Amino acid sequence: MAEARSAAAHFNVPPDPELAKSDLHEILVSTRRSLVRYYYRTRNSIRNGTWPTSLNNLGIAFMLIVSLLLCDVEMVQTPKSALWRLSENQFFSWIAPLSFPRLLRALLFSSLLAVCFFIVLMAVRQLILRALLRYRGWMHQRLRKPSWRMILWGTVVKLVSGYKPSLYSTQRSLPRMVVPPLQDTIRLTLESLEPIVDEEELEQLRREAEVFKAELAPKLQRVLVLKSWWAQNYVSDWW
């Protein structure tokens, strides 16, 4: 009886080839879907992070530098010699050593220099856009009779801006949060403390605020202004 009960409790089902193929197909489809989603997410992150520049600028810079390094036209001998001397610098020589063939050195040096140029161009264009988008005068202009200032502003914004921005492309180019004047910050802080401290403590705080304003506050204000140009939200970063 025990052997019969054991045999009935542990039954074996032969594998179904069709079911195994179906499971494998579903796994492959799911893996492919995950890889495609990861590819597009990564691509969009790169595009959003580098806007208003694009990877086309990187390719163009690379081709121009390679052409300057390898061409033998007399007109470009001066920039060509300057680039080759720059490639012998200690910073670049560890990537493109002098022992490498000339063509390989040119390709490696051009790649590194193009990446550096691309990063600098991206940062400069983002800072210029942040400064331009602080202008609010266009809100008060008449639509059919714009002023020369508005026309000039719109032209420069169009030139600096990239093409085909996506939903989150402009996050790094939004206008900076303006840092309030130091005097207003101290005054509002003291006013907010008036209901919770007595007159003697308030006078002490006012004296300390004057000392702070004369010594440490200007330096902190300058640092905060620089931070406001670099960060998207200096308040949340330094909260």
C-alpha positions, 0 to 999 in steps of 0.5 A, a space after each residue: 500500500 505504501 509503495 502504491 501510494 508513493 507511486 501515485 503521489 510522484 507521477 511523471 509527465 513527459 516533456 511537451 516539445 511544442 510547449 518548450 518551443 513556445 516558452 523559449 519563444 516568449 523568453 526571446 520576445 521578452 528579452 528583445 523587447 527589454 533590449 529595445 526599450 533599454 536602447 531607446 531609453 539610453 538614446 533619449 537620455 544622451 540626446 536630452 543631455 547633449 541638447 542643443 548640440 547633437 552627435 552630428 557636431 561630434 562627427 563633424 568636429 572629428 572629420 575636420 580635425 582628421 582632415 587638418 592633421 592628414 592633409 598636405 595643403 599649404 594653406 593649412 600648414 599652420 593649424 596642422 603644425 599647431 595640432 601636431 604639437 598639441 598632440 605631443 602634449 603630456 595630456 594627449 600623449 598617454 592616449 596617442 603615444 609617439 610610438 604609434 603609427 602616424 594615422 593611428 595617432 591622428 585618429 586617437 588624437 582627433 577623437 579625444 579633441 573632438 570630444 573635448 570640443 563637443 563638451 565645451 560647445 554643449 556647455 557654452 550653448 546651454 549657458 547662452 540659452 539660459 541667459 537668453 531665456 531670462 528675457 521676458 520682454 517678448 510677452 509685452 510686445 505687439 505680435 505684428 509690430 515686434 521691436 528690433 530687440 525682440 527680432 534680434 533676441 529671437 534670431 539669436 535664440 534660433 541660432 543657438 537652439 538645437 533642432 528637434 527637441 524632445 520633451 525633456 531636452 530643454 531641462 539643462 537650458 531653462 532660465 536660471 533661478 535668480 539669487 535674491 539680493 543679500 540685503 533682502 535675504 537678511 531683512 526677510 530672515 529677520 522679519 520672519 524671526 520677529 514673532 518667535 523671539 523677544 526684543 533683546 534676542 532680535 537686537 542680538 540677531 541684528 548685530 550678528 546679521 551686520 557682522 555676517 553681512 560685512 564678513 562672510 556673506 559677500 563670499 557666500 553670495 558670489 558662490 551662490 550666484 555661480 551655483 545658480 548658473 551651473 545647477 538647474 535648481 540651487 535651492 534643492 541642491 543646497 537644501 
